Amino acid sequence: MSGFTAQIRSAADVIRLVDDIGFLPFFRNHIPGFSIEECCPGELWFAEGIDGPWEWKGPIARSDQCIYGKFFGNKAGFISRKWLPDFANFRRDGYDFDARYDDGLASRKDKGVFDTVSEHGALLSKELKNICNYRKGGNKGFDTVITRLQMQTYICIADFVYMKDKFGQTYGWGVAKYSTPEAQYGYDYVTSAYQREPDESKEKIISHLNRLLPDAGNEQILKLIK
């Protein structure tokens, strides 16, 4: 066990929890109990006429209290505004994207997607795919590129937009709208931890999570955040 206990029954609960602890994976992971999936009662998942964790993602991402994206082992989760600068410094290894690309550490596909999102501020996934030619007969590997950019914290999910039928009723799972942390919080704030070495930010995060998750070892925590 991780020593982590929480009860989640609303989007407000998620926001408060993320603000308190800094990091919260959506799905179960290397640290038992440390996820929305494990802390939210089963009756709130995909229940008829009841909003649950799947529906809360968009409002939480829009709340300006935290960012959402595939940040934990290529799976989704939340990072608080407070801890974003150190997390970005660690995950980016102190690089702005352009510097990463100039040093040969990012592909042209990554640059194409990142530059397109940055230029537009926010784009639905289908819009982004269309602009970057991830259509039939075009580029391949969109999911790999967009996941890598999220894991590096250059891209996040700003909202989920639901399609509407001819009667004005929403349907489907919701379409991700991609943005950048800088578009949400400003460049100066997001990069404010660049003054520290990336390893210093990593150790800060590990020390913080060690206090919150006393039964989780360093290896488990590192698997979660690396």
C-alpha positions as CSV (number, residue, x, y, z in Angstrom):
1,M,0.0,0.0,0.0
2,S,1.0,3.6,-0.6
3,G,-0.4,5.1,2.6
4,F,-2.6,7.3,0.3
5,T,-6.3,7.5,1.1
6,A,-8.9,9.7,-0.5
7,Q,-12.6,9.7,-1.4
8,I,-13.5,11.4,-4.7
9,R,-17.1,12.1,-5.5
10,S,-17.0,15.3,-7.6
11,A,-14.9,17.4,-9.9
12,A,-14.4,19.8,-7.0
13,D,-12.9,16.9,-4.9
14,V,-10.4,16.2,-7.7
15,I,-9.4,19.9,-7.9
16,R,-8.9,20.1,-4.2
17,L,-6.9,16.9,-4.1
18,V,-4.6,17.9,-7.0
19,D,-4.1,21.3,-5.3
20,D,-3.2,19.5,-2.0
21,I,-0.9,16.8,-3.4
22,G,0.4,18.2,-6.7
23,F,0.0,15.1,-8.8
24,L,-2.8,12.7,-9.4
25,P,-2.9,9.9,-12.1
26,F,-6.2,9.2,-13.6
27,F,-5.6,5.4,-13.8
28,R,-4.1,2.9,-11.4
29,N,-0.3,2.7,-11.7
30,H,2.8,1.5,-9.9
31,I,1.6,3.0,-6.6
32,P,-1.5,1.1,-5.3
33,G,-4.4,3.3,-4.5
34,F,-2.9,6.5,-5.9
35,S,-5.3,7.3,-8.8
36,I,-8.8,8.7,-9.5
37,E,-9.8,5.2,-10.8
38,E,-9.2,3.7,-7.3
39,C,-10.5,6.6,-5.2
40,C,-13.8,7.2,-7.0
41,P,-16.8,4.9,-6.3
42,G,-17.7,2.6,-9.1
43,E,-21.3,3.9,-9.3
44,L,-20.1,7.2,-10.5
45,W,-18.4,5.8,-13.6
46,F,-20.5,5.9,-16.8
47,A,-23.8,6.0,-14.9
48,E,-26.9,7.0,-16.8
49,G,-27.7,10.7,-16.2
50,I,-24.8,11.2,-13.7
51,D,-21.6,12.9,-14.5
52,G,-18.5,11.1,-13.2
53,P,-14.7,11.1,-13.6
54,W,-14.9,10.8,-17.4
55,E,-17.2,13.8,-17.7
56,W,-15.2,15.9,-15.1
57,K,-12.0,15.9,-17.1
58,G,-13.0,18.9,-19.3
59,P,-14.3,21.2,-16.5
60,I,-11.3,20.4,-14.4
61,A,-8.9,21.1,-17.2
62,R,-10.7,24.4,-17.8
63,S,-10.5,25.4,-14.1
64,D,-7.1,27.0,-14.3
65,Q,-6.1,25.1,-11.2
66,C,-4.2,22.3,-12.8
67,I,-3.3,20.8,-16.2
68,Y,-4.4,17.5,-17.7
69,G,-2.6,15.2,-20.1
70,K,-0.7,12.0,-20.6
71,F,1.9,12.6,-18.0
72,F,2.3,9.3,-16.1
73,G,3.6,6.3,-18.0
74,N,1.9,7.5,-21.2
75,K,-1.4,7.6,-19.3
76,A,-3.5,10.6,-18.2
77,G,-3.4,12.5,-15.0
78,F,-3.4,16.0,-13.4
79,I,-0.6,18.2,-12.2
80,S,-1.2,21.2,-10.0
81,R,-0.4,24.7,-11.0
82,K,2.1,24.9,-8.1
83,W,4.1,21.9,-9.2
84,L,4.0,22.4,-12.9
85,P,7.2,24.5,-13.2
86,D,9.4,21.8,-11.5
87,F,7.7,19.0,-13.3
88,A,8.2,20.7,-16.6
89,N,11.8,21.5,-15.8
90,F,12.5,17.8,-14.9
91,R,10.6,16.3,-17.9
92,R,12.0,18.7,-20.4
93,D,15.5,18.4,-19.0
94,G,15.6,22.2,-18.9
95,Y,14.9,22.5,-22.7
96,D,12.5,24.8,-24.5
97,F,11.1,22.9,-27.4
98,D,13.0,24.9,-30.0
99,A,16.3,24.2,-28.2
100,R,15.5,20.5,-28.0
101,Y,14.8,20.4,-31.7
102,D,18.0,22.4,-32.5
103,D,20.0,19.9,-30.5
104,G,18.6,17.0,-32.5
105,L,16.5,15.7,-29.6
106,A,13.1,16.0,-31.3
107,S,11.8,14.8,-34.6
108,R,10.3,16.9,-37.5
109,K,7.0,15.3,-36.7
110,D,7.2,16.4,-33.1
111,K,8.1,19.9,-34.3
112,G,5.3,20.1,-36.8
113,V,2.7,19.2,-34.2
114,F,4.1,21.4,-31.4
115,D,4.5,24.4,-33.7
116,T,0.9,24.0,-35.0
117,V,-0.6,23.9,-31.5
118,S,1.6,26.8,-30.4
119,E,0.6,28.9,-33.4
120,H,-3.1,28.3,-32.9
121,G,-3.2,28.4,-29.1
122,A,-5.6,25.4,-28.9
123,L,-6.8,22.9,-31.4
124,L,-9.2,19.9,-31.4
125,S,-7.4,16.7,-32.2
126,K,-9.2,16.3,-35.5
127,E,-8.2,19.9,-36.5
128,L,-4.6,19.2,-35.5
129,K,-4.6,16.0,-37.5
130,N,-6.0,17.8,-40.5
131,I,-3.5,20.6,-40.5
132,C,-0.5,18.3,-39.9
133,N,-1.7,15.9,-42.6
134,Y,-2.4,12.9,-40.3
135,R,-5.1,11.8,-42.7
136,K,-5.6,8.7,-44.9
137,G,-2.5,8.5,-47.1
138,G,-0.7,11.2,-45.0
139,N,1.6,11.1,-42.0
140,K,1.5,8.2,-39.6
141,G,2.0,7.9,-35.8
142,F,-0.1,10.8,-34.5
143,D,-0.9,9.1,-31.2
144,T,2.8,8.4,-30.6
145,V,3.8,12.0,-31.3
146,I,1.1,13.6,-29.2
147,T,1.7,11.3,-26.3
148,R,5.5,12.0,-26.4
149,L,4.9,15.7,-26.4
150,Q,2.6,15.4,-23.4
151,M,5.0,13.2,-21.5
152,Q,7.6,16.0,-22.1
153,T,5.0,18.6,-20.9
154,Y,5.2,20.6,-24.1
155,I,1.5,19.8,-24.9
156,C,-1.5,19.4,-22.5
157,I,-5.2,18.8,-23.0
158,A,-7.1,22.1,-22.3
159,D,-10.6,20.7,-22.7
160,F,-12.9,18.0,-24.1
161,V,-15.5,19.1,-26.7
162,Y,-18.5,16.9,-27.2
163,M,-20.1,16.6,-30.6
164,K,-23.8,17.4,-31.0
165,D,-26.5,15.6,-33.1
166,K,-29.2,17.4,-35.1
167,F,-31.3,17.8,-32.0
168,G,-28.5,19.6,-30.1
169,Q,-27.8,16.6,-27.9
170,T,-24.2,15.8,-27.1
171,Y,-22.8,12.3,-27.9
172,G,-19.6,10.3,-27.8
173,W,-16.6,10.4,-25.6
174,G,-15.5,14.0,-26.1
175,V,-12.8,15.3,-28.5
176,A,-9.5,16.4,-26.9
177,K,-8.5,20.0,-27.4
178,Y,-4.7,20.3,-27.3
179,S,-2.9,23.4,-26.0
180,T,0.4,24.2,-24.3
181,P,1.0,24.8,-20.6
182,E,2.5,28.2,-21.7
183,A,-0.8,29.2,-23.3
184,Q,-2.6,28.4,-20.1
185,Y,-0.2,29.9,-17.5
186,G,2.3,32.0,-19.4
187,Y,5.8,31.3,-20.5
188,D,7.5,33.0,-17.6
189,Y,5.6,30.9,-15.0
190,V,5.9,27.6,-16.7
191,T,9.7,28.0,-17.1
192,S,10.3,29.6,-13.7
193,A,12.0,26.5,-12.4
194,Y,14.6,26.5,-15.3
195,Q,16.9,28.3,-12.9
196,R,17.3,25.0,-11.1
197,E,19.0,21.9,-12.5
198,P,16.4,19.3,-13.8
199,D,17.8,16.8,-11.2
200,E,17.1,19.3,-8.5
201,S,13.5,19.5,-9.6
202,K,13.3,15.7,-9.7
203,E,14.5,15.4,-6.2
204,K,12.1,18.0,-5.0
205,I,9.2,16.1,-6.5
206,I,10.4,12.7,-5.1
207,S,10.9,14.2,-1.6
208,H,7.4,15.7,-1.7
209,L,5.8,12.4,-2.8
210,N,7.8,10.5,-0.2
211,R,6.1,12.5,2.5
212,L,2.6,12.0,1.0
213,L,3.1,8.3,0.2
214,P,5.2,6.9,3.0
215,D,4.7,3.3,2.0
216,A,5.7,3.9,-1.6
217,G,9.4,3.4,-2.3
218,N,11.6,5.7,-4.3
219,E,11.6,3.2,-7.2
220,Q,7.8,3.3,-7.4
221,I,7.7,7.0,-7.3
222,L,10.4,7.3,-9.9
223,K,8.5,5.0,-12.2
224,L,5.5,7.2,-11.8
225,I,7.2,10.6,-12.6
226,K,10.0,9.6,-15.0
